[in-house]
Amino acid sequence: MGRGKIVIRRIDNSTSRQVTFSKRRNGLLKKARELAILCDAEVGLMIFSSTGRLYDFTSTSMRSVIERYNKAKAEHQLNMNATSEVKFWQREAASLRQQLHNLQENHRQLMGEELSGLNVKDLQNLENQLEMSLRGVRMKKDKILIDEIQELNQKGSLIHQENMELYKKLNIVRQENMELYKKIYETRDVNEFQRGSVIPGNFSIPNDANVPVHLELSQPQQQIDGVQSGVPKLGRLQLH
């Protein structure tokens, strides 16, 4: 009659648990020793009991086994990381290729190509997508046109204000020119009046008030039968 199958779980009885630990520990150490001898393997084994006691076995040196283990583990981790990174980028490249293929196919369908494999529902969805795209393009175009019109209106208002300012300045210049013309005409009229005024009896008013005034009375010449009249001749009167 063979032994029954033992359920692998924690043994509740402390005595039975200690007995089982001792038996299996000795068997594990024996197997490790046999493995090292038979297969020329470098074996290191460490066991800690529930009470914290250490049991170990090494075929060479525990330090060398631990260093070799750490080195091998680091190399394995690097290889795993490199392999995982390569696999990750391979998956990313495959995903990007699939996305590019889908985008190219969608673009061709939007251009009206390769529609043979689409049913009525797919064609309706494509039509709705085109209408939405066209609506967005029109809204963008209208917005740009409205912005340009507003900018032109603002420029027109600025130009109108500048024209009004120029008209005001032009009117001021015209008024100044009219005043200058009036002054010039008044001065010219006065000068012409002073130069053209003549007083009867050969009496003229000089322009300079400090110049002496000469008065000259002309003597009438009367001749009767070739003989001058006996009227005495008056001398020249000068006023200084």
GULUM-65176 format. One record per residue: chain; x, y negated, z of N, C-alpha, C in turn; residue in one letter. Coordinates in steps of 0.001 Angstrom, whole numbers, plus 500000, padded with zeros to 6 digits. Layout:
REM residues N
 ch    n_u    n_v    n_w   ca_u   ca_v   ca_w    c_u    c_v    c_w aa
  A      X      Y      Z      X      Y      Z      X      Y      Z  a
...
REM end
This chain:
REM residues 240
 ch    n_u    n_v    n_w   ca_u   ca_v   ca_w    c_u    c_v    c_w aa
  A 500855 501187 500000 500000 500000 500000 500885 498772 500000  m
  A 500740 497873 499014 501596 496690 498905 501167 495580 499841  g
  A 502069 494602 499953 501733 493453 500790 500696 492591 500116  r
  A 499878 491965 500936 498889 491054 500400 499513 489708 500020  g
  A 498827 488994 499176 499318 487692 498710 499166 486659 499815  k
  A 500258 485920 500075 500261 484929 501153 499811 483590 500577  i
  A 498922 482936 501261 498462 481607 500852 499518 480588 501240  v
  A 499934 479781 500271 500978 478788 500509 500319 477550 501120  i
  A 500445 477458 502426 499962 476296 503157 500692 476231 504488  r
  A 500547 475175 505207 501238 474988 506485 500710 475986 507509  r
  A 501705 476588 508188 501356 477557 509235 501058 476795 510509  i
  A 499884 477018 511040 499465 476274 512240 500193 476740 513490  d
  A 500432 478036 513613 501096 478580 514807 502567 478213 514754  n
  A 503044 477558 515797 504427 477091 515816 505422 478239 515843  s
  A 505080 479349 516580 505998 480491 516657 506113 481166 515297  t
  A 504975 481405 514709 504991 482015 513371 505681 481097 512358  s
  A 505473 479808 512494 506105 478860 511566 507615 478897 511710  r
  A 508125 479027 512962 509564 479066 513188 510168 480363 512670  q
  A 509469 481448 512860 509962 482737 512358 510025 482725 510832  v
  A 508989 482224 510226 508957 482162 508760 510052 481237 508224  t
  A 510311 480164 508922 511365 479226 508486 512716 479910 508524  f
  A 512987 480651 509609 514286 481313 509731 514483 482357 508641  s
  A 513446 483159 508374 513567 484192 507352 513776 483573 505959  k
  A 512981 482636 505604 513057 482059 504261 514318 481212 504099  r
  A 514788 480592 505176 516023 479818 505101 517194 480723 504822  r
  A 517273 481836 505546 518371 482769 505313 518311 483364 503916  n
  A 517101 483641 503458 516971 484184 502100 517369 483149 501049  g
  A 517015 481863 501269 517368 480812 500319 518872 480592 500295  l
  A 519529 480625 501455 520976 480462 501487 521675 481647 500806  l
  A 521136 482838 500997 521704 484019 500355 521586 483929 498846  k
  A 520430 483503 498352 520230 483372 496917 521151 482298 496320  k
  A 521375 481227 497071 522258 480172 496574 523690 480680 496480  a
  A 524108 481448 497472 525461 482008 497453 525611 482984 496303  r
  A 524653 483826 496106 524710 484805 495016 524714 484096 493661  e
  A 523928 483031 493527 523877 482285 492264 525225 481659 491951  l
  A 525895 481143 492974 527189 480513 492748 528242 481542 492347  a
  A 528182 482732 492960 529190 483745 492676 528926 484414 491343  i
  A 527707 484816 491116 527384 485578 489920 527459 484720 488654  l
  A 527023 483507 488719 526908 482680 487506 527962 481585 487426  c
  A 528903 481546 488323 529950 480524 488339 529334 479116 488293  d
  A 528333 478927 489114 527618 477650 489165 528060 476874 490395  a
  A 527986 475563 490254 528287 474699 491401 526968 474406 492107  e
  A 526848 474919 493300 525592 474894 494033 525795 474117 495323  v
  A 524821 473262 495614 524790 472549 496878 523384 472593 497432  g
  A 523247 473017 498679 521932 473206 499275 521921 472563 500646  l
  A 520891 471748 500929 520714 471111 502229 519289 471344 502694  m
  A 519164 471775 503949 517851 472065 504530 517780 471369 505878  i
  A 516694 470641 506126 516420 470012 507420 515163 470667 507998  f
  A 515303 471143 509217 514157 471761 509882 513201 470699 510387  s
  A 512069 471134 510896 511074 470204 511436 511590 469469 512652  s
  A 512574 470064 513317 513169 469414 514488 514338 468517 514116  t
  A 514709 468459 512811 515777 467596 512362 517122 468264 512278  g
  A 517187 469556 512419 518456 470266 512357 518823 470515 510904  r
  A 520141 470368 510588 520626 470500 509221 521221 471873 508995  l
  A 520835 472466 507836 521429 473709 507338 521834 473440 505893  y
  A 523107 473754 505559 523557 473458 504214 524478 474552 503709  d
  A 524634 474545 502378 525563 475455 501708 526048 474770 500441  f
  A 527346 474880 500161 527924 474359 498933 528986 475310 498444  t
  A 529048 475470 497176 530041 476381 496590 531420 475736 496525  s
  A 531494 474402 496479 532786 473706 496435 532859 472711 497589  t
  A 532350 471504 497343 532328 470445 498344 531024 469674 498208  s
  A 530419 469429 499332 529127 468732 499285 529270 467330 498691  m
  A 530369 466643 498951 530585 465306 498390 530671 465353 496865  r
  A 531471 466294 496344 531614 466390 494894 530294 466787 494241  s
  A 529551 467660 494924 528255 468057 494371 527308 466853 494315  v
  A 527325 466053 495380 526425 464882 495413 526839 463852 494364  i
  A 528147 463599 494215 528605 462645 493192 528252 463121 491793  e
  A 528462 464419 491556 528115 464959 490246 526613 464859 489997  r
  A 525866 465089 491056 524403 464995 490931 523967 463558 490610  y
  A 524546 462584 491306 524182 461186 491043 524566 460753 489630  n
  A 525757 461166 489177 526197 460818 487831 525286 461437 486782  k
  A 524972 462730 486986 524106 463413 486022 522710 462808 486027  a
  A 522249 462432 487192 520915 461832 487286 520875 460475 486591  k
  A 521950 459650 486747 521996 458343 486098 522017 458490 484578  a
  A 522852 459444 484083 522896 459671 482646 521549 460153 482119  e
  A 520939 461028 482865 519633 461527 482447 518610 460401 482410  h
  A 518701 459512 483410 517765 458388 483450 517977 457445 482259  q
  A 519269 457198 481914 519550 456356 480754 519029 456986 479467  l
  A 519262 458288 479353 518763 458980 478158 517242 458930 478090  n
  A 516637 459113 479234 515176 459059 479263 514691 457667 478911  m
  A 515387 456650 479445 514985 455270 479130 515183 454963 477657  n
  A 516327 455386 477098 516575 455142 475676 515548 455857 474821  a
  A 515275 457118 475193 514281 457870 474431 512910 457233 474555  t
  A 512581 456798 475777 511276 456153 475982 511191 454842 475217  s
  A 512309 454070 475185 512294 452808 474456 512152 453035 472960  e
  A 512855 454047 472438 512738 454364 471014 511317 454771 470680  v
  A 510740 455624 471526 509358 456045 471289 508392 454862 471372  k
  A 508672 453949 472325 507806 452774 472468 507837 451923 471200  f
  A 509046 451653 470683 509144 450814 469487 508620 451552 468256  w
  A 508733 452845 468241 508132 453601 467147 506615 453478 467169  q
  A 506038 453559 468344 504585 453379 468453 504184 451960 468074  r
  A 504980 450957 468488 504669 449567 468134 504753 449355 466622  e
  A 505785 449933 465993 505933 449784 464537 504766 450437 463809  a
  A 504365 451621 464278 503226 452293 463649 501950 451477 463817  a
  A 501770 450892 465003 500585 450066 465231 500582 448827 464352  s
  A 501753 448183 464208 501841 446998 463354 501606 447346 461881  l
  A 502114 448490 461455 501863 448904 460071 500379 449136 459826  r
  A 499718 449737 460797 498284 449963 460651 497515 448650 460624  q
  A 497910 447703 461488 497253 446391 461486 497465 445669 460159  q
  A 498699 445755 459623 498978 445112 458341 498144 445733 457225  l
  A 498023 447060 457251 497199 447728 456236 495741 447286 456341  h
  A 495228 447190 457569 493838 446752 457750 493638 445321 457277  n
  A 494614 444455 457579 494491 443056 457153 494546 442933 455638  l
  A 495427 443679 455015 495498 443637 453559 494214 444155 452922  q
  A 493671 445214 453481 492414 445750 452951 491279 444760 453142  e
  A 491224 444129 454305 490189 443130 454566 490338 441930 453640  n
  A 491578 441521 453378 491818 440399 452468 491358 440726 451057  h
  A 491662 441930 450600 491213 442315 449263 489691 442358 449177  r
  A 489043 442812 450229 487584 442833 450227 487001 441425 450232  q
  A 487652 440516 450963 487173 439130 450955 487355 438487 449587  l
  A 488358 438947 448841 488561 438441 447490 487683 439144 446467  m
  A 486822 440054 446922 485903 440744 446021 486498 441964 445360  g
  A 487562 442529 445947 488215 443694 445360 487996 444911 446267  e
  A 488096 446090 445651 487989 447360 446378 486720 447420 447228  e
  A 485576 447168 446610 484288 447202 447289 483525 448496 447027  l
  A 484145 449415 446303 483423 450634 445925 483116 451520 447119  s
  A 483970 451495 448129 483758 452369 449283 482864 451783 450351  g
  A 482275 450616 450126 481442 449955 451126 479970 450230 450845  l
  A 479198 450410 451918 477759 450578 451780 477068 449228 451904  n
  A 475743 449262 451935 474983 448013 451974 475247 447251 453262  v
  A 475333 447949 454370 475573 447278 455651 476947 446622 455679  k
  A 477947 447340 455165 479289 446764 455122 479337 445538 454218  d
  A 478654 445620 453079 478618 444475 452175 477898 443287 452808  l
  A 476850 443553 453565 476131 442466 454244 477008 441821 455313  q
  A 477741 442643 456051 478664 442097 457050 479752 441255 456381  n
  A 480240 441734 455238 481244 440980 454506 480684 439651 454011  l
  A 479440 439683 453546 478793 438449 453093 478618 437463 454236  e
  A 478208 437958 455403 478058 437079 456575 479400 436484 456988  n
  A 480434 437292 456909 481763 436785 457255 482205 435694 456292  q
  A 481937 435888 454999 482289 434869 454011 481497 433587 454235  l
  A 480214 433697 454569 479403 432511 454831 479905 431763 456056  e
  A 480262 432500 457095 480811 431845 458289 482135 431155 457975  m
  A 482977 431808 457174 484252 431191 456804 484013 429931 455971  s
  A 483052 430027 455013 482756 428868 454179 482173 427731 455004  l
  A 481351 428048 455985 480783 427023 456855 481885 426339 457664  r
  A 482834 427132 458152 483946 426530 458888 484802 425629 458018  g
  A 485025 426049 456766 485822 425221 455843 485099 423914 455557  v
  A 483781 423973 455345 483023 422752 455067 483013 421816 456267  r
  A 482853 422372 457459 482876 421529 458654 484223 420844 458809  m
  A 485302 421583 458545 486630 420978 458642 486800 419885 457597  k
  A 486326 420134 456378 486441 419133 455312 485629 417890 455666  k
  A 484391 418077 456174 483559 416931 456543 484217 416120 457662  d
  A 484813 416803 458602 485469 416103 459702 486635 415260 459188  k
  A 487425 415839 458276 488553 415091 457714 488055 413873 456946  i
  A 486978 414037 456154 486433 412917 455385 485891 411829 456307  l
  A 485206 412233 457371 484666 411248 458320 485797 410477 458990  i
  A 486848 411191 459370 487992 410511 459995 488640 409529 459022  d
  A 488768 409931 457750 489364 409027 456762 488473 407806 456522  e
  A 487145 408004 456497 486230 406872 456307 486323 405911 457485  i
  A 486360 406441 458696 486493 405582 459867 487807 404808 459830  q
  A 488866 405477 459421 490162 404788 459340 490131 403686 458290  e
  A 489485 403966 457133 489375 402940 456096 488508 401778 456559  l
  A 487431 402071 457306 486588 400991 457837 487371 400107 458804  n
  A 488158 400737 459635 488974 399950 460563 489974 399080 459810  q
  A 490608 399657 458784 491544 398863 457986 490808 397713 457289  k
  A 489579 398005 456768 488808 396948 456118 488448 395831 457082  g
  A 488091 396197 458327 487774 395164 459328 488995 394308 459627  s
  A 490154 394957 459745 491374 394190 460013 491691 393255 458845  l
  A 491527 393753 457621 491799 392905 456449 490810 391742 456391  i
  A 489536 392014 456733 488536 390937 456735 488890 389868 457775  h
  A 489309 390296 458950 489714 389331 459979 490922 388518 459517  q
  A 491881 389194 458878 493044 388466 458371 492637 387460 457297  e
  A 491680 387836 456436 491198 386906 455408 490511 385698 456040  n
  A 489713 385945 457081 489043 384831 457762 490064 383879 458375  m
  A 491119 384457 458978 492162 383611 459550 492852 382805 458455  e
  A 493095 383462 457310 493735 382739 456208 492836 381631 455664  l
  A 491502 381884 455576 490572 380845 455132 490571 379659 456094  y
  A 490608 379953 457401 490651 378874 458381 491915 378036 458211  k
  A 493050 378726 458067 494309 378001 457877 494280 377189 456578  k
  A 493671 377774 455521 493578 377064 454249 492721 375808 454370  l
  A 491621 375911 455115 490767 374735 455329 491502 373650 456112  n
  A 492276 374072 457103 493045 373091 457888 494061 372395 456983  i
  A 494733 373191 456124 495704 372596 455209 495018 371639 454239  v
  A 493833 372008 453749 493100 371127 452843 492716 369817 453540  r
  A 492237 369912 454769 491896 368694 455508 493120 367804 455709  q
  A 494254 368428 456044 495473 367630 456213 495876 366975 454896  e
  A 495736 367721 453783 496063 367147 452483 495131 365982 452133  n
  A 493832 366105 452456 492886 365024 452192 493252 363779 452993  m
  A 493617 363980 454258 494013 362834 455079 495271 362174 454516  e
  A 496233 363024 454069 497446 362459 453478 497123 361687 452198  l
  A 496229 362257 451350 495830 361564 450129 495170 360227 450440  y
  A 494306 360191 451468 493643 358944 451851 494660 357896 452280  k
  A 495613 358334 453108 496625 357382 453562 497451 356857 452391  k
  A 497812 357784 451475 498607 357354 450306 497829 356380 449449  i
  A 496559 356642 449159 495737 355755 448342 495534 354410 449009  y
  A 495280 354395 450324 495101 353124 451032 496366 352278 450963  e
  A 497536 352917 451168 498801 352174 451112 499056 351639 449705  t
  A 498750 352453 448681 498966 352019 447306 498030 350867 446938  r
  A 496773 350926 447400 495820 349849 447100 496265 348546 447741  d
  A 496765 348636 448970 497215 347422 449649 498401 346814 448907  v
  A 499329 347680 448497 500508 347176 447780 500115 346554 446450  n
  A 499179 347192 445728 498745 346627 444448 498008 345310 444650  e
  A 497255 345252 445735 496548 344003 446005 497526 342875 446311  f
  A 498569 343221 447094 499555 342181 447430 500324 341757 446193  q
  A 500656 342711 445306 501407 342344 444120 500536 341656 443066  r
  A 499271 341969 443013 498427 341439 441943 497622 340208 442321  g
  A 497643 339750 443566 496855 338572 443980 497580 337287 443547  s
  A 496888 336356 442827 497455 335076 442348 496554 333943 442806  v
  A 497145 332927 443380 496397 331758 443849 496491 330676 442784  i
  A 495390 329959 442453 495423 328909 441431 496414 327822 441774  p
  A 496853 327111 440754 497821 326014 440940 499220 326535 441071  g
  A 499482 327743 440477 500828 328336 440551 501312 328508 441984  n
  A 500353 328882 442907 500700 329071 444315 500627 330559 444597  f
  A 501760 331090 444964 501823 332539 445238 502296 332770 446650  s
  A 501799 333893 447213 502178 334257 448587 503281 335279 448515  i
  A 504443 334950 449016 505541 335915 448959 505307 337079 449898  p
  A 505969 338140 449596 505840 339325 450460 506520 339121 451785  n
  A 507647 338342 451765 508373 338111 453006 507891 336813 453604  d
  A 507435 336846 454825 506892 335642 455472 507987 334655 455828  a
  A 509245 335091 455927 510333 334199 456312 510895 333401 455140  n
  A 510493 333734 453899 511014 333010 452734 510340 331649 452654  v
  A 511076 330587 452382 510452 329246 452297 509442 329177 451176  p
  A 508424 328403 451438 507356 328211 450457 507643 326960 449646  v
  A 507659 327044 448329 507914 325923 447423 506613 325489 446798  h
  A 506288 324273 446968 505095 323688 446361 505559 322704 445278  l
  A 504979 322775 444117 505355 321895 443003 504102 321367 442350  e
  A 504025 320065 442285 502891 319405 441637 503336 318946 440257  l
  A 502612 319342 439296 502957 318933 437920 502409 317554 437627  s
  A 503173 316725 436912 502781 315363 436592 502187 315333 435202  q
  A 500991 314831 435090 500383 314744 433755 501089 313684 432916  p
  A 501306 314053 431728 501951 313105 430794 500874 312421 429944  q
  A 500795 311091 430127 499836 310310 429346 500611 309351 428439  q
  A 500270 309300 427264 500965 308443 426283 499933 307687 425459  q
  A 500044 306424 425591 499143 305565 424815 499988 304796 423813  i
  A 499673 305012 422549 500355 304335 421451 501844 304508 421566  d
  A 502285 305773 422026 503742 306019 422062 504385 305483 423289  g
  A 503611 304833 424201 504193 304240 425410 503706 305022 426578  v
  A 504569 305441 427453 504179 306173 428642 503382 305275 429552  q
  A 502494 305921 430269 501670 305179 431227 502542 304686 432348  s
  A 502042 303670 432961 502825 303066 434031 502636 303746 435366  g
  A 502035 304932 435333 501833 305614 436626 503164 306125 437102  v
  A 503504 305811 438308 504801 306268 438806 504850 307784 438926  p
  A 506046 308339 438737 506261 309799 438799 506527 310189 440239  k
  A 505778 311224 440644 505951 311704 442031 507102 312672 442070  l
  A 507833 312584 443194 508949 313516 443361 508467 314906 443787  g
  A 509358 315899 443811 509069 317313 444199 509045 317426 445708  r
  A 507973 318048 446155 507798 318218 447599 508164 319662 447936  l
  A 509033 319764 448881 509453 321093 449323 509115 321300 450790  q
  A 508525 322400 451039 508204 322769 452407 509068 323911 452826  l
  A 509710 323692 453922 510604 324739 454419 510048 325277 455678  h
REM end
